[in-house]
């Protein structure tokens, strides 16, 4: 039998079986908030949460609204809007922007 590191190590065949399982389990824990298997967002089924997820996940993993204070979100949303413009993405409409900010205000830390 081949061992990973000498006779005291784990059999290589066992490592080859366990490593992929551990890798999949680790990656599953890194899934996006609000997506299946990830950390749930507040009021995930609400229209506001759905707009937040759809607009914010276009470029990056969806952050939990409690990640920042509302004042922090008031700073970050325009920064993200600028990045959207730089990428040629459709801007947030007035209504979507208000819905997102209201959702963030209700769920910020």
C-alpha positions in Angstrom: 0.0 0.0 0.0 1.3 3.5 -0.9 1.4 5.9 2.0 1.4 9.7 1.9 4.4 10.2 4.2 6.1 7.0 5.2 4.5 4.1 7.1 2.9 6.4 9.7 1.0 8.5 7.2 -2.4 8.0 5.7 -2.8 5.6 2.8 -2.7 7.6 -0.5 -5.9 5.9 -1.7 -7.7 7.2 1.4 -6.4 10.7 0.8 -7.6 10.6 -2.8 -11.1 9.7 -1.6 -11.4 12.1 1.3 -9.8 15.2 -0.3 -12.5 15.8 -3.0 -15.3 15.3 -0.4 -13.7 17.9 1.9 -13.1 20.3 -1.0 -16.7 20.1 -2.1 -18.0 20.6 1.5 -15.6 23.6 2.0 -16.7 25.3 -1.3 -20.4 24.7 -0.5 -19.9 26.7 2.7 -18.6 29.7 0.6 -21.7 30.1 -1.5 -23.3 33.5 -2.0 -25.6 34.9 0.6 -29.2 34.6 -0.4 -28.5 31.7 -2.8 -29.2 28.1 -2.0 -26.9 26.8 0.6 -25.7 30.3 1.6 -26.5 32.5 4.5 -30.1 33.7 4.3 -30.9 37.3 3.8 -33.5 39.0 5.8 -37.0 38.8 4.2 -35.4 36.8 1.3 -38.8 36.2 -0.4 -39.7 39.9 -0.4 -39.6 41.9 -3.6 -37.0 44.3 -2.1 -34.6 41.4 -1.2 -35.1 40.0 -4.7 -34.2 43.4 -6.3 -31.2 43.7 -4.0 -30.0 40.2 -4.9 -30.6 40.6 -8.7 -28.8 43.9 -9.0 -26.0 43.3 -6.5 -25.1 39.8 -7.6 -24.4 40.9 -11.2 -20.8 41.8 -10.2 -20.0 40.1 -6.8 -21.3 37.9 -4.0 -24.3 39.5 -2.4 -23.3 41.1 0.9 -25.5 40.7 4.0 -27.3 44.0 4.7 -26.0 43.8 8.3 -22.4 44.0 7.0 -22.5 47.8 7.2 -24.4 50.5 8.9 -27.0 52.4 6.9 -24.6 55.3 6.7 -22.0 52.9 5.2 -24.5 51.8 2.6 -25.4 55.4 1.8 -21.7 55.7 0.9 -21.3 52.4 -0.9 -24.4 52.4 -3.1 -23.2 55.4 -5.2 -19.7 53.8 -5.4 -21.3 50.6 -6.8 -23.4 52.7 -9.2 -20.2 54.2 -10.5 -18.7 50.8 -11.0 -21.8 49.7 -12.8 -21.5 52.7 -15.2 -17.8 51.9 -15.8 -18.8 48.3 -16.8 -21.5 49.6 -19.1 -24.3 48.1 -17.0 -27.8 49.6 -16.8 -28.0 52.1 -14.0 -30.3 51.6 -11.0 -33.6 53.2 -11.7 -35.0 55.7 -9.2 -37.5 53.1 -7.9 -35.0 50.2 -7.6 -32.5 52.5 -5.9 -35.1 53.6 -3.3 -36.3 49.9 -2.8 -32.7 48.8 -2.2 -31.9 51.7 0.1 -35.1 51.1 2.1 -34.2 47.3 2.3 -30.7 48.1 3.5 -31.9 50.7 6.0 -34.3 48.2 7.5 -31.6 45.5 7.8 -28.4 47.3 8.3 -26.5 46.9 11.6 
